[in-house]
Amino acid sequence: MKVERVSISLKARQIIDKLRDKHGELIFHQSGGCCDGSAPMCFQKGDFLVGSRDVCLGEIHGCPFYMASDQFEYYKNMHINIDVSKGRGSSFSLEIPLGLRFMTISRIFTDEELKHVKPVTFSNVA
């Protein structure tokens, strides 16, 4: 059985449902850049150009989750759970007008999990 690299909390799923009702298909991207640093950001599909070096870690609640390859180097041995909290982030992510922000909660994979973790894929199509 393959171990997923990324998962999502129930509260974050509910926010995605609200955002999807308003904006349609969504994607997530986490970079290591400026603005919110390494915060996960939610975009309407087509509003963010996924780079050819970005990696797809999997899907969360029907949304592909991409990460910049240099950021992935820090997270390659970790499981990521996407949650949401109150507070206004300084990004362009779709949840910001709701007074919320998505956040990454990570933990190191166990040795057993690392044997079965799903591989990432490289993609430039979002």
N, C-alpha and C positions, 0 to 999 in steps of 0.2 A: 504494500500500500504506500503510495506516494504521500509525503508530508508537504502540506501547503506552506508557502513562504509568507503569505499575507492573509490576514483574516480581518473581521470587522465586528464591532460591538452592535448590540441591538439598537442602542440609541443612535448610533451613526447610520444604521440601516434606515431608520425612520426619517432622518434628515435627507438621506439620498432619495427616498421615495418622494418627499416634498419637492426636492430640487428637480427630479426627473419629471414630475407632473408639470412643472413650470418651464423647464428647459429642454426636455427630450433626453436623448442618449447622452451619457456622461462618461468622462474619463478622469483618471487621477494621475498626477505626476508629482514626483518628489525630486527636487534637485538639491544641490548643495550650494546654490547661488546666494545672491543678495536677497533683499526684501525680508522674507520670512525664513531665510536660511534653509533648513532641511524640513520645513513643514510640508505635509502633503496638501496638494491643491487640487480642487475639483473644477473641471471645465466642461462646458458643453462640447460634445464631439464636434470637431472641426474648428474650434476656436483656439486650439493649441497645437502647434506643429511638433509632433514627436520626432526626435532626431534619430538618425541611423545608428548612433551609439547608445541610445537609451535602451534599457532592458525592460521587458515585461515580466513582472514577478508573478502574475496571475490575475484573477478577477476577484473583486469584492462586490457582492450584491449586484452582479451583472455588469459591473464597470471594470474595464481593464485598468490595471495599476502599473504605471511605468516609473522607472527611476533612472536618473542620470548614471551612466556607467561608473564615473569616479565616485559618486555617492554610494553605489552598490558595493564597491570595494570595502566600505566600512560596515555594510549590512549583510554581506554574503553568508555569514555564519549565524545570522539572527532570524528569528521569527518576528514579524511585524504585525501588530494589531492596530487597526485604525479606529480611533474613538473620536468623540466630539466633546467640547467643553464650552462653557460660556466665556465670552470675551471676544473682542474685536481684533482680528489679525490685521496685518498690514499688507495683505496680498490681494490678488485679483480673484481669489477662489470664490465660488458661487455661494458658499454658506455665510460669508462675511456680513451681507446685509441683514441676516437673521440674528445678528449679535452672537454668532457662534464661530468656532474654528475647529477644523479637523486637526488631530494630533496623532503622532506616531508613538506607540508604546512598544518597545522592543525587548527581546530576551534572547540569550544565546541558545541555539539548538543544543539538545543533548547529543552525545556521541551516536546514539541509536537513530535519532531523527536525521542527523547528517548523512547517514547511510542511505536514506530514503527520500531526501528532500528533492522536490521537483526542480528540474533545470529551468533556467531563465531562457527567454528567447529575445533575440535582437530584432527590432522592428522600427521602421520609420513610417508606418501607416497606423493612424489612430482611428 
